[in-house]
């Protein structure tokens, strides 16, 4: 494994220490876990994107109901 040294502020180091999954997790493991959590291994499909666009269009057109409106309509308390 290649080693690289970086400089970070003490405040950031403390934040990273607090993000450890377990006490003995190395900084390498922690940074890799954090980086992996930001990778989307299942990107949105065309169908997903069309559904989101339809939902946004419904919102813009006012075709939405609040939870309270739905409860009132169906007599739910």
Secondary structure as GFF3:
##gff-version 3
##sequence-region A 1 77
A	DSSP	alpha_helix	10	18	.	.	.	ID=ss1
A	DSSP	alpha_helix	27	37	.	.	.	ID=ss2
A	DSSP	alpha_helix	46	61	.	.	.	ID=ss3
A	DSSP	alpha_helix	67	73	.	.	.	ID=ss4
###
